[in-house]
């Protein structure tokens, strides 16, 4: 901070030493998992769409063709569309429950992380993968929110209190904290 009367640098700026009142704090470093951004999640989602489309084409389509049921009907209530939706949501729910990541997330080294509980419960997963993903797929701009939030959360992440993190990347944070009092100084005790 410059001297207000002469415009010259202060003693703290010239010597590089902090004021005495800030020397009572110690700098603490801690690391947090780094949230996965919009683009890496987008590419992982595209890989997952390819996996779901492949599974549906390999497993369901031949069965429908053998039974003589039409698969080209584009209505949402057509039997093939319903089975495709079951494959789609089932894939995301089961992969996320048992592995905390889908094949696309595995390839890109990201995983789903709960912000409020250890592991991912069935309730959290159903809200995130069914209700939240339905909203994100139905109203596409809702998914773009991922790029603008601090923890890179989409609407489905906000609903379930989850985020997607990088498995091997961390963010370093610095914080000033008061140092612990050692036994040589008097400590205040409180009575019940």
C-alpha positions as CSV (number, residue, x, y, z in Angstrom):
1,X,0.0,0.0,0.0
2,X,1.6,3.3,-1.1
3,X,2.1,6.1,1.4
4,X,-0.8,8.5,0.9
5,X,1.1,11.7,1.4
6,X,4.1,11.2,-0.8
7,X,3.0,8.4,-3.2
8,X,6.0,6.3,-2.3
9,X,5.8,2.5,-1.6
10,X,5.1,1.5,2.0
11,X,7.6,-0.3,4.2
12,X,5.7,-3.6,3.6
13,X,5.9,-3.2,-0.2
14,X,9.7,-2.4,-0.1
15,X,10.7,-5.1,2.3
16,X,8.3,-7.8,1.2
17,X,7.3,-8.4,4.8
18,X,3.7,-8.5,5.9
19,X,2.3,-6.4,8.7
20,X,2.6,-7.7,12.2
21,X,-1.1,-8.4,12.5
22,X,-1.1,-10.8,9.5
23,X,2.0,-12.7,10.8
24,X,-0.2,-14.4,13.4
25,X,-1.6,-16.6,10.7
26,X,-0.1,-19.6,9.0
27,X,-0.6,-20.6,5.4
28,X,-2.3,-23.9,5.0
29,X,-2.3,-25.8,1.7
30,X,-5.1,-28.3,0.9
31,X,-6.1,-30.1,-2.3
32,X,-9.6,-30.7,-3.7
33,X,-10.7,-32.9,-6.6
34,X,-10.9,-30.9,-9.7
35,X,-14.4,-30.8,-11.3
36,X,-14.8,-31.9,-14.9
37,X,-15.9,-29.2,-17.2
38,X,-18.5,-29.1,-20.0
39,X,-16.4,-30.3,-22.9
40,X,-14.9,-33.4,-21.3
41,X,-18.3,-34.4,-20.0
42,X,-19.8,-33.7,-23.5
43,X,-17.3,-36.0,-25.2
44,X,-17.9,-38.7,-22.5
45,X,-21.6,-38.4,-23.1
46,X,-21.1,-38.9,-26.9
47,X,-19.2,-42.1,-26.2
48,X,-22.0,-43.2,-23.9
49,X,-24.5,-42.6,-26.6
50,X,-22.5,-44.7,-29.0
51,X,-22.4,-47.5,-26.4
52,X,-26.2,-47.3,-25.8
53,X,-27.0,-47.2,-29.5
54,X,-24.7,-50.2,-30.1
55,X,-26.2,-52.2,-27.3
56,X,-29.7,-51.5,-28.4
57,X,-28.9,-52.4,-32.0
58,X,-27.1,-55.6,-31.1
59,X,-29.5,-56.9,-28.4
60,X,-33.0,-55.4,-29.0
61,X,-33.2,-54.8,-32.7
62,X,-32.7,-58.5,-33.7
63,X,-35.3,-59.6,-31.3
64,X,-37.8,-57.1,-32.7
65,X,-36.9,-58.2,-36.3
66,X,-37.4,-61.9,-35.4
67,X,-40.8,-61.2,-33.9
68,X,-41.8,-59.1,-36.9
69,X,-42.3,-55.9,-34.8
70,X,-41.4,-52.7,-36.7
71,X,-38.4,-50.7,-35.4
72,X,-38.6,-47.7,-37.8
73,X,-41.7,-46.1,-36.3
74,X,-40.6,-42.8,-34.8
75,X,-43.4,-42.3,-32.3
76,X,-42.3,-42.1,-28.6
77,X,-44.8,-44.7,-27.6
78,X,-43.6,-47.3,-30.1
79,X,-42.4,-50.6,-28.5
80,X,-38.9,-50.2,-29.9
81,X,-38.7,-46.6,-28.6
82,X,-39.7,-47.7,-25.1
83,X,-37.2,-50.5,-25.1
84,X,-34.5,-48.1,-26.3
85,X,-35.4,-45.7,-23.5
86,X,-35.1,-48.6,-21.0
87,X,-31.6,-49.4,-22.3
88,X,-30.6,-45.7,-22.2
89,X,-31.7,-45.0,-18.6
90,X,-30.8,-48.5,-17.4
91,X,-27.3,-48.1,-18.8
92,X,-26.7,-44.8,-17.0
93,X,-28.3,-45.9,-13.7
94,X,-26.5,-49.2,-13.4
95,X,-23.1,-48.1,-14.6
96,X,-23.1,-45.1,-12.3
97,X,-24.3,-47.2,-9.3
98,X,-21.8,-50.0,-9.6
99,X,-18.8,-48.1,-11.1
100,X,-19.5,-44.4,-10.3
101,X,-18.9,-43.8,-14.0
102,X,-20.0,-44.9,-17.4
103,X,-17.8,-46.2,-20.2
104,X,-17.4,-42.7,-21.6
105,X,-16.4,-41.4,-18.2
106,X,-14.0,-44.3,-17.8
107,X,-12.3,-43.4,-21.1
108,X,-11.9,-39.8,-20.1
109,X,-10.9,-40.4,-16.5
110,X,-13.9,-38.7,-14.8
111,X,-16.5,-40.0,-12.3
112,X,-19.6,-39.0,-10.5
113,X,-19.1,-37.8,-6.9
114,X,-21.7,-37.2,-4.2
115,X,-21.4,-34.0,-2.3
116,X,-23.5,-35.0,0.6
117,X,-22.9,-38.7,1.3
118,X,-20.3,-41.5,1.0
119,X,-21.0,-43.3,-2.2
120,X,-24.0,-43.0,-4.4
121,X,-27.4,-44.2,-3.0
122,X,-30.2,-45.6,-5.2
123,X,-32.3,-42.5,-4.4
124,X,-29.5,-40.1,-5.5
125,X,-28.9,-42.1,-8.7
126,X,-32.6,-42.3,-9.6
127,X,-33.0,-38.5,-9.2
128,X,-29.8,-37.8,-11.0
129,X,-30.1,-40.3,-13.9
130,X,-33.8,-40.4,-14.5
131,X,-35.4,-37.1,-13.5
132,X,-32.3,-34.9,-14.0
133,X,-31.2,-36.5,-17.2
134,X,-34.7,-36.4,-18.6
135,X,-34.8,-32.7,-17.9
136,X,-31.4,-32.1,-19.4
137,X,-32.1,-34.2,-22.5
138,X,-35.6,-32.6,-23.0
139,X,-34.5,-29.0,-22.4
140,X,-31.0,-29.0,-23.9
141,X,-29.9,-25.5,-22.7
142,X,-30.2,-26.8,-19.1
143,X,-27.2,-29.0,-19.7
144,X,-25.1,-26.0,-20.8
145,X,-25.2,-24.8,-17.2
146,X,-22.3,-27.2,-16.5
147,X,-19.9,-24.7,-18.1
148,X,-20.9,-21.8,-15.9
149,X,-21.1,-23.1,-12.3
150,X,-18.3,-23.3,-9.8
151,X,-18.4,-27.1,-9.3
152,X,-19.4,-27.7,-13.0
153,X,-22.8,-29.0,-12.1
154,X,-25.7,-29.5,-14.4
155,X,-29.4,-29.4,-13.4
156,X,-29.3,-33.2,-12.8
157,X,-26.3,-32.7,-10.5
158,X,-28.0,-29.9,-8.5
159,X,-31.1,-32.2,-8.1
160,X,-29.0,-35.0,-6.7
161,X,-26.2,-33.0,-4.9
162,X,-23.5,-34.6,-7.1
163,X,-20.8,-33.4,-9.4
164,X,-18.4,-35.0,-11.9
165,X,-14.7,-34.9,-11.0
166,X,-11.4,-35.9,-12.6
167,X,-10.0,-39.0,-11.1
168,X,-6.4,-37.9,-11.0
169,X,-6.5,-34.1,-11.0
170,X,-6.5,-31.9,-8.0
171,X,-6.8,-28.2,-7.3
172,X,-4.4,-26.6,-4.8
173,X,-5.9,-24.1,-2.4
174,X,-4.2,-21.8,0.0
175,X,-5.8,-20.5,3.2
176,X,-4.6,-18.4,6.1
177,X,-5.5,-19.9,9.5
178,X,-4.6,-19.0,13.0
179,X,-1.9,-21.4,14.2
180,X,-2.7,-23.9,16.9
181,X,-1.9,-22.8,20.4
182,X,0.8,-24.9,22.0
183,X,0.9,-25.8,25.7
184,X,3.1,-23.0,26.8
185,X,0.4,-20.3,26.6
186,X,-2.7,-20.1,28.8
187,X,-5.8,-21.4,27.3
188,X,-9.3,-20.3,28.1
189,X,-11.5,-23.1,29.3
190,X,-15.3,-22.9,29.5
191,X,-17.4,-24.3,32.2
192,X,-20.6,-26.3,31.4
